[in-house]
Amino acid sequence: MATEQQLQDFISRQRLLLSRERDAEIERSSLLLSNCGPRLLEQKGLALGGLGVASINIGLGGKTLVELERPTAYHSTPLFPAHSLRPGDLARIEENVTEGSTRKRTVAKGKKTDVPDISPGRLTEGVVYKVSDTRIVIAVDASEAGGDELDIPERCRVLKLANSVTYDRMDKAIDQLEKAVLPGSTASENSKSVPELNSLIRVLMTMSQPSEPQKIENITFFDGSLNQSQRDAIKFAMESPEVACIHGPPGTGKTHTLIELIRQLTSVTPANSTPLRLLVCGASNLSVDNILERLLALPAPANSAKLKVTRVGHPARVMAHEGVLESTLEMKANRSDQAELVKDVKRELEQALDVLAGKGKGAKGKAPRGAERRKMWEEVKALRKEYRQREGGVVESVLGESQVVLATCHSAGGRQLRNHRFDVLIIDEATQAMEAVCWIPILKAKKLILAGDPMQLPPTILSADKKRKTKVGRKVSKGKPAPKDAKRSVAKSPDNATSRVTSQTTNEETDSNEQKSSDSDFGSSSDADIDKAKAPAIPTADKESSRIFRSNGLQPSRSLETTLFDRLEKMYGPGIKRLLNVQYRMHSQIAAFPSRVMYQNELTSHPSVASHLLKDLANTNAADEDEEKELLGTPVTFFDTAGCEYYERVEGDEDEGSRCNENEATVVKKYVDELVNVGVLPSQIAVITPYQAQVALLTSLLRPVYGLDLEIGTVDGMQGREKEAVIISLVRSNEKREVGFLKDKRRLNVAMTRARRHLCVVGDSSTIQHGGRFLKAWSAWLEASADVRFAGID
């Protein structure tokens, strides 16, 4: 049982870690925006320049939607360059600047810096609403306080900013959690509403043990193709009263399992007497939309209506899929009976905005001025208020009828779901989400099911990266050495509990974060240890014994990289989860190493994929037997550049710069050419690398030849996805034998498990084998199991 002090320490620690992360994101954003020129910002993917307004409309919530594009007058192609702007990101629209349009401006302490020469009145902030290859839509809140109209420059650019909305919602969720578990706290006293302290929250905070399972004897599965581990996971999740975890390694059908689980929970069956209301969340829009697509593809039940599902949040990258678009809250609200009244108000609002912009009927290009303009803005504010009220009623009606609501964890904290409660919450990609963001939807549910893979990449934590750099002696800022004692920075905190927890864990946290990218994180991986049998994480045969929970107590998280999935497994042991152990993606040879090292030999290959190769694809055709064997009949190929002196180089600052390797890129291009020449389609190939600079280099070599069909990106961007053939460029090759990112075995696990039929690795074995036991073991495995080739360029 967690004590009151343990609960307070845990909550205080979460607040501190979130504060650090918010500060790190703001610092990075402000540094980039103040120190980078326009061209460099675009190269870093943080800006899109030379844009023009395509349209201005009104969207859900009365927000003004500004649609921007690349005008043909300024650009040779309407396609955007590579960028990191995604739906939900905070962004700013400002007047476009070029390298020559900056001027010296005096800032603090008399220093001068190059900053864009932009009038403050020409800045507009909003949220990225929708992104396509040629258009970006920014949702802007009207300025009701000042009554100032929207002022978009004729030629503008979009900048990505630090997003405080997500942090605000996480902070609010932690506050709500404190009110629930510590009724006498200051936060609780200052609040009118206190969340219900249900059994789910008590178990998650170790205030009580998980309850005994509610036995279900016979489950009739809708999908007869489910394997035994998937059936066991579904049964376990249905029987668990408060919380269950589903561990889904790459290609094991995690989403497939969740779809069956959703069908079981929302249908009346002998195993489920009452259909339940579900909230399905994910760490990303992609994971949520993937589940939504699968749900929409389900056949309608014979004796009941089709499942009513609604997608809440920004309609993002799946807008091209009509079924998904039709299921979004915006589209369903527009089709409802009450929607006509809302549309009338919206039309009036848009007409008023057109008049104010000089585009209305009879305006002749001139906008009203003075008293007339002020009067019109008062009318606009009144129309917005009416629009939001009417729209709110429509939204409540649509959501009230929905049996399954889907949203990202962050979007679940929006105003649309403020008063909604759910029987079961399912969080997909739970191992990629910070614990605090998971609490946003958890407070709306009675039961929780987490799905993910802790052996793949954790959430991206900026403050953790900063600590790692400090640990290895890099400078935090120019001219200032890294602090020797991290405790000093917390000593001034007025929160004694926070200070105490921090002082106990600061040093351990740094060490722990370092281990995330060293040898001892997820089991040893020396040659001897890899062959050594380990106890399976989840006993398959003895299911009852695995229900025995042990509680290690509630400990403050050392880092935000510790997810809720990780914490529950550590607290309650392997009995809190079930492992999906049959993979349907990789050739058995590709799956062999990750299964042995990351999944304790528990992962097996389904017969349908165990021996499939590129030569089995209908579109491939080699000229002779040798070519077929080398290119189409080999599951794993290793181009070893050892001894070739294909050394990496740093792009940008020595500490902060990304790495690239021109010679490796040439080897990759040559191999892609060979694969395409024997019939492998560019759309069936992915080229991935841990370094953004190498992505840019490979893009410059391959994109002009193969266009957008060939996927080129970072390892992180490929998580959760697959291709028939995957080529990995490891980049690192140096005399110091430094491996950088490659030390993170979870990142490499993602890289080596993306390929279905063929995996090609390009790298320097003499460098990577010195990166720790995991890399040494992988290098030895490649030497023994792959088709090893000399990487010299003709």
DRENFILUM-143360 format. One record per residue (C-alpha): y, z, x; residue in three letters. Coordinates in steps of 0.25 Angstrom, whole numbers, plus 2048, in hexadecimal, padded with zeros to 3 digits. Example, Ala and Ser with C-alpha at 12.3 -4.5 7.8 and 13.67 -1.06 7.14 Angstrom:
# DRENFILUM-143360
7EE81F831ALA;7FC81D837SER;
END
This chain:
# DRENFILUM-143360
800800800MET;80E7FC806ALA;817807807THR;826807802GLU;82A806811GLN;8217FA814GLN;8267F3808LEU;8347F580CGLN;8317F181AASP;82A7E4816PHE;8367E080DILE;8407E4817SER;8397DB822ARG;8387CF818GLN;8477D0816ARG;84A7D1825LEU;8417C5828LEU;8477BD81DLEU;8557C0822SER;8517BC830ARG;84C7AF82BGLU;8587AC822ARG;8617AF82EASP;8587A6837ALA;85979A82DGLU;86879C82BILE;86A79D83AGLU;86279083DARG;869788832SER;87778D836SER;87478A845LEU;86F77C842LEU;87B779839LEU;88577E843SER;880779850ASN;87976B84CCYS;88075E84AGLY;87D75583EPRO;87374D845ARG;86B75984BLEU;86B75F83DLEU;865753837GLU;85B752843GLN;856760840LYS;85475C831GLY;85F76682CLEU;86975C827ALA;86A74E820LEU;877746823GLY;87E73A81EGLY;87A73D80FLEU;881738802GLY;88073D7F4VAL;8777367EBALA;87973E7DFSER;87D74B7D9ILE;8757517CDASN;87275F7C6ILE;8657657C8GLY;85D7717C4LEU;86677E7C4GLY;8737767C2GLY;8737737D1LYS;87A7667D6THR;87075D7DDLEU;8767557E8VAL;86D7497ECGLU;8707437FALEU;86B737801GLU;86E72F80EARG;87772380APRO;87471680FTHR;882714814ALA;87F71E81FTYR;87071D821HIS;866713824SER;85B71A81CTHR;85C723810PRO;85172B815LEU;85473981APHE;85173D829PRO;84774882BALA;84D756826HIS;849764822SER;851764815LEU;848768809ARG;84976C7FBPRO;84E77A7FAGLY;85677A807ASP;86477E807LEU;86D77380BALA;87C76F80DARG;88276280AILE;88E75F812GLU;897754818GLU;88F74B821ASN;89274C830VAL;88E74483CTHR;88D74884BGLU;89C74384CGLY;8A174A840SER;8A1758846THR;8AC75F84CARG;8AE76C854LYS;8B077884BARG;8B3786850THR;8A979184CVAL;8A779F850ALA;8AC7A585DLYS;8B3798860GLY;8A778F862LYS;8A778185ELYS;89C779858THR;89A76C852ASP;89976D843VAL;89B763838PRO;8A9760833ASP;8A7764824ILE;8B076A81ASER;8AA776814PRO;8AD771806GLY;8A3766808ARG;89676E80ALEU;88C7707FETHR;8807787FFGLU;8747777F7GLY;8657777F6VAL;85C76B7FAVAL;8567677ECTYR;84E75A7EFLYS;84B7527FCVAL;8467447FDSER;84673A808ASP;853734804THR;85A73E7FBARG;85D74D7FCILE;8627557F0VAL;86A7627F2ILE;86B76C7E6ALA;8797727E7VAL;87E77E7DFASP;88B77C7D8ALA;8967857DDSER;89A78D7D0GLU;8A27977D7ALA;8AC78E7DDGLY;8AB7827D4GLY;8AB7797DFASP;8A576B7DDGLU;89A7657E5LEU;8A075E7F1ASP;8967547F8ILE;89B74C803PRO;89973D802GLU;89173D80FARG;88A74A811CYS;87E751818ARG;87475C814VAL;87276881DLEU;86677181CLYS;86B78081BLEU;86478D81CALA;85E79180EASN;86279F80ASER;85C79D7FCVAL;84E79F800THR;8517AB808TYR;8597B17FCASP;84D7AF7F3ARG;8447B67FEMET;84D7C17FFASP;84E7C37F0LYS;83F7C37EFALA;83E7CE7FAILE;8487D67F2ASP;8407D47E6GLN;8337D87EDLEU;83A7E57F2GLU;83F7E97E4LYS;8307E77DFALA;8297EF7EAVAL;8347F97EDLEU;83B7FD7DFPRO;8448087E6GLY;84A7FE7F0SER;8587FB7F1THR;8557EC7ECALA;84E7F17E0SER;8597FB7DCGLU;8637F07DDASN;85B7E67D4SER;85A7E57C5LYS;84D7DE7C5SER;8417E37CEVAL;8347DA7CFPRO;8277DF7C9GLU;81F7E67D4LEU;8127DF7D0ASN;8047DF7D7SER;8077D37DELEU;8137D87E5ILE;80B7E57E8ARG;8007DE7EFVAL;8097D57F7LEU;8117E17FCMET;8047EA7FETHR;8087F47F4MET;7FA7F27EESER;7ED7EB7F2GLN;7E97DE7EBPRO;7E17E07DESER;7D37DD7DCGLU;7D07CF7D9PRO;7CF7CB7CAGLN;7C17C57CALYS;7BF7B77C5ILE;7B17B27C4GLU;7B17A47C0ASN;7BC79A7C3ILE;7BB78C7BETHR;7C37847C8PHE;7CB7787C3PHE;7C97707D0ASP;7BA76F7D4GLY;7BD76A7E2SER;7C27787E7LEU;7BA77D7F3ASN;7B578B7F3GLN;7C07917FBSER;7CA78C7F2GLN;7C37917E6ARG;7C279F7ECASP;7D179F7EFALA;7D479B7E1ILE;7CB7A67DBLYS;7D07B07E5PHE;7DF7AD7E1ALA;7DB7AE7D2MET;7D47BB7D4GLU;7DF7C27DDSER;7E87CA7D4PRO;7F47CA7DDGLU;7F47C17E9VAL;7EB7B77F0ALA;7EC7AE7FCCYS;7E67A07FEILE;7E579C80CHIS;7E578D80DGLY;7E378681BPRO;7E777881CPRO;7E076E813GLY;7D877980BTHR;7DE7757FEGLY;7E77817FCLYS;7F07797F2THR;7E47747EBHIS;7DF7837E9THR;7EC7877E4LEU;7EC77C7D9ILE;7DF7817D4GLU;7E47907D4LEU;7F078C7CCILE;7E77857C2ARG;7DE7917C1GLN;7EA79B7BFLEU;7F17927B5THR;7E578F7ACSER;7DD7977A2VAL;7CF7987A8THR;7C37A27A8PRO;7C97A77B5ALA;7D77A77B0ASN;7DA7AB7A2SER;7E97AA7A2THR;7F179F7A8PRO;7FA7A47B2LEU;8097A07B6ARG;80A79C7C4LEU;81579B7CFLEU;8117917DAVAL;8197927E6CYS;81978C7F4GLY;82078D802ALA;82577F800SER;8297757F6ASN;81E76C7FBLEU;8137767F8SER;8187797EAVAL;81976B7E7ASP;80B7687ECASN;8057727E3ILE;80E76D7D7LEU;80975E7D9GLU;7FA7637D9ARG;7FD76B7CCLEU;80375F7C5LEU;7F77577C9ALA;7ED7607C2LEU;7E775B7B5PRO;7EB7617A8ALA;7E176C7A3PRO;7D8767798ALA;7DB77378EASN;7EA776792SER;7F7770796ALA;7FA76B7A4LYS;7FF7767ADLEU;80E7787ACLYS;8147797BAVAL;8237797BFTHR;8297777CDARG;8357807D0VAL;83E77D7DBGLY;8447717E2HIS;83C7647DEPRO;83A7607EDALA;8327567F4ARG;8287537E9VAL;83374D7E0MET;82C73F7E1ALA;8207457DAHIS;8237437CBGLU;81974E7C6GLY;81F7597D0VAL;82D7557CCLEU;82A7567BDGLU;8257647BFSER;8317697C6THR;83A7737BELEU;84676A7BEGLU;83E75E7B8MET;8377677AELYS;84476E7AAALA;84A7607A8ASN;83F75C79EARG;83F769796SER;845769787ASP;85177178BGLN;854768797ALA;85D75E78EGLU;86876978DLEU;86776C79CVAL;86975D79FLYS;87575C796ASP;87C76779EVAL;8777607ABLYS;87D7537A7ARG;88B75A7A3GLU;88A7617B1LEU;8877547B9GLU;89274C7B1GLN;89C7577B5ALA;8987577C3LEU;89A7487C3ASP;8A87497BEVAL;8AB7537C9LEU;8A674A7D3ALA;8AE73E7CEGLY;8A27377C9LYS;8A373A7BAGLY;8A77307AFLYS;8B572C7B0GLY;8B77347BDALA;8BA7277C5LYS;8B572E7D1GLY;8BF7397D0LYS;8BB7477CFALA;8C47517C6PRO;8CD75A7CDARG;8D57677CBGLY;8D376F7BEALA;8CB7647B8GLU;8C17657C4ARG;8C07747C3ARG;8BE7747B4LYS;8B276A7B6MET;8AC7737C0TRP;8AD77E7B6GLU;8A57757ACGLU;89B7727B7VAL;8987817B9LYS;8967847AAALA;88D7787A9LEU;88577D7B5ARG;88378A7AFLYS;87F7847A1GLU;87577B7A9TYR;86F7867B1ARG;86D78F7A4GLN;86778479CARG;85E77F7A8GLU;85978E7AAGLY;85478E79CGLY;84C78179EVAL;8477867ACVAL;8427937A6GLU;83B78B79BSER;8347817A5VAL;82F78C7AELEU;82B7957A2GLY;82178A79EGLU;81B7887ACSER;80E78E7B0GLN;80F78B7BEVAL;81D78B7C5VAL;81E7857D4LEU;8297887DEALA;82B78C7ECTHR;82B79A7EFCYS;83A7997F2HIS;83D7927E5SER;83579C7DDALA;8417A57DFGLY;84B79B7D8GLY;85179F7CBARG;8487967C2GLN;83C7A07C5LEU;8447AD7C5ARG;83E7B37B8ASN;8307AD7B9HIS;8237B47BCARG;8167AF7C0PHE;8077B37BFASP;8037AD7CCVAL;80B7A87D8LEU;80579E7E2ILE;80C79C7EFILE;80778F7F7ASP;80A78E806GLU;80C79D806ALA;80A79E815THR;816795817GLN;81F79E80FALA;8277AB813MET;8227B780CGLU;8307BA806ALA;8307AC7FFVAL;8237AF7F9CYS;8287BB7F2TRP;8327B37EAILE;8277AE7E1PRO;81E7BA7E3ILE;8277C37DBLEU;8257B97CFLYS;8167BA7CFALA;80A7C47CCLYS;8007BE7D5LYS;8017B67E2LEU;7F97AB7E9ILE;7FD7A77F7LEU;7F779A7FDALA;7F979580BGLY;7F479581AASP;7F979F824PRO;7F379782FMET;7FE78C82DGLN;80D78D82FLEU;81479982APRO;822799824PRO;82D79482DTHR;8357A0832ILE;84279D83ALEU;8447AC83ESER;8367AD843ALA;8387A084CASP;8457A7851LYS;83E7B3855LYS;8337AB85CARG;83E7A4865LYS;8447B2868THR;8367B786CLYS;8357AC876VAL;8427AF87CGLY;84A7A4876ARG;8597A6873LYS;85D7A8865VAL;86B7A3867SER;87279D873LYS;8767A787DGLY;86F7B3876LYS;8617B787APRO;8577BB870ALA;8577CA86CPRO;84D7D3873LYS;84C7DD868ASP;84B7D885AALA;84C7E6854LYS;85B7E7857ARG;85E7DC84DSER;8587E4842VAL;85D7F2846ALA;86A7EF83ELYS;8637ED831SER;8667F7826PRO;8587F6821ASP;850801828ASN;8437FB823ALA;8477ED828THR;84B7F2836SER;83E7FB837ARG;8357EF833VAL;83C7E683CTHR;83B7EE848SER;82C7F0846GLN;8297E1845THR;8347D984CTHR;82C7D8859ASN;81F7D6852GLU;8257CC84AGLU;82A7C4856THR;81C7C585CASP;8157C184FSER;81E7B584EASN;81B7B185CGLU;80C7B2859GLN;80D7A884DLYS;80E79E858SER;8057A3862SER;7F67A6863ASP;7F37B285BSER;7F87AF84DASP;7EC7AB845PHE;7E07AE84DGLY;7DD7AB85BSER;7DA79D85FSER;7D479D86DSER;7C879486FASP;7BF7A086EALA;7C67A6862ASP;7C679985AILE;7B779885BASP;7B67A7857LYS;7B27A9849ALA;7BC7B1841LYS;7BA7B8833ALA;7BF7AE828PRO;7CC7B2822ALA;7C67B1814ILE;7B87B4812PRO;7B27A8809THR;7A57AE805ALA;7A97BD804ASP;7B47BC7FALYS;7B37CA7F5GLU;7B57D1802SER;7C17C9805SER;7C87CF7FAARG;7C97DC801ILE;7D87DE804PHE;7DD7E6810ARG;7EC7EA810SER;7F37EB81DASN;7FF7F0817GLY;80D7E9815LEU;8137E6822GLN;8217DF824PRO;8207D1828SER;8237CE836ARG;8287C0833SER;82B7B7827LEU;81F7AE82DGLU;8167B9827THR;8137B3819THR;80F7BB80DLEU;8017B480EPHE;8007B981DASP;8047C7819ARG;7FA7C880DLEU;7EF7C4816GLU;7F37CE821LYS;7F47D9817MET;7E87D780ETYR;7DF7CF817GLY;7D77C2815PRO;7D37C7807GLY;7E07C3801ILE;7DE7B4803LYS;7D47A9802ARG;7D279D80CLEU;7D078F808LEU;7C678A813ASN;7C377C810VAL;7CD771815GLN;7CF76380ETYR;7D875D818ARG;7D375C827MET;7C875582EHIS;7BF761833SER;7C375F841GLN;7D276083EILE;7CF76D836ALA;7C6773841ALA;7D077A84APHE;7D978083FPRO;7CD785838SER;7C778C844ARG;7D4792849VAL;7DD79483DMET;7D3796832TYR;7C779D839GLN;7BE792837ASN;7BF793827GLU;7C5785825LEU;7BA77A822THR;7BD76C81FSER;7B9766811HIS;7AE75A813PRO;7B875180DSER;7C2752819VAL;7B9758824ALA;7B674A82ASER;7C1741825HIS;7C873882FLEU;7D372E82FLEU;7C9723830LYS;7C5727821ASP;7D272381CLEU;7D2716814ALA;7DF71181CASN;7DA71282ATHR;7D3707832ASN;7D1707841ALA;7CF6FB849ALA;7C2700851ASP;7B970C852GLU;7C071285EASP;7CE711856GLU;7C771784AGLU;7C1723851LYS;7CD726859GLU;7D872584ELEU;7D0726841LEU;7C372E844GLY;7C973A84CTHR;7CD746844PRO;7D574D850VAL;7DC74685BTHR;7E474D867PHE;7ED745870PHE;7EF74E87CASP;7FB74C884THR;7F875688FALA;7FB75089CGLY;804745896CYS;81174D898GLU;81574A88ATYR;81F75688BTYR;82775B87FGLU;83675C87EARG;840764876VAL;84975E86CGLU;85676786CGLY;858775871ASP;84D77A87AGLU;84A786871ASP;84D781864GLU;849772866GLY;83D76B861SER;833764869ARG;82E75686ACYS;82574E872ASN;82873F874GLU;81A73B87AASN;812742870GLU;81A73B865ALA;81772E86BTHR;80873286BVAL;80973585CVAL;810728859LYS;805720860LYS;7FA728859TYR;80172684BVAL;80271784EASP;7F3717851GLU;7EF71E844LEU;7F871583CVAL;7F2709843ASN;7E470D83EVAL;7E870E830GLY;7ED71D82EVAL;7F971D825LEU;80672382APRO;80672B81ESER;7F9731822GLN;7FE73682FILE;807742833ALA;80D745840VAL;811754842ILE;81675C84DTHR;81C76A84EPRO;829766853TYR;83575F84CGLN;83A758858ALA;82C751859GLN;82D74E84AVAL;83A74784DALA;83473F859LEU;82873B851LEU;830737845THR;83872D84ESER;82C727853LEU;823726847LEU;82D72583BARG;83271783EPRO;82471283FVAL;81D719833TYR;82871D82AGLY;82772A821LEU;81872881FASP;81572E82CLEU;81773D82BGLU;81E744837ILE;822752837GLY;82076083CTHR;81376883BVAL;81A772831ASP;81E767828GLY;80F763827MET;80A770822GLN;80376F815GLY;801760817ARG;7F775681DGLU;7F5748822LYS;7E973F825GLU;7ED73F834ALA;7F674883BVAL;7FC747849ILE;802754850ILE;80B75385BSER;80B760862LEU;81775D86BVAL;816768875ARG;814764883SER;81A76B88FASN;81877189CGLU;81A77F897LYS;80F77E88DARG;818783881GLU;81377F874VAL;81D78586AGLY;81A78285BPHE;80C77F85FLEU;80878D861LYS;809790852ASP;7FB78D84ELYS;7FF78D83FARG;808781842ARG;7FD77A84ALEU;7F377D83EASN;7FC776835VAL;7FD76A83EALA;7EE769841MET;7EA76A832THR;7F375F82CARG;7E975382FALA;7DE74F826ARG;7D774482EARG;7DD74383CHIS;7E574D845LEU;7EC748852CYS;7F275285BVAL;7FC74E866VAL;7FF758871GLY;7FE75E87FASP;7F1766880SER;7F676C88DSER;802772886THR;7FC776879ILE;7F077D87EGLN;7F9787885HIS;7FF78B878GLY;7F6797875GLY;7E7798870ARG;7E9790863PHE;7EF78486ALEU;7E5785875LYS;7D978686BALA;7DF77A864TRP;7E1772870SER;7D3775874ALA;7CE771866TRP;7D6763867LEU;7CF760875GLU;7C176386FALA;7C275E861SER;7CD753861ALA;7CD745866ASP;7D6747872VAL;7DE73C878ARG;7E773A883PHE;7F673987EALA;7FB730889GLY;805725883ILE;801717888ASP;
END
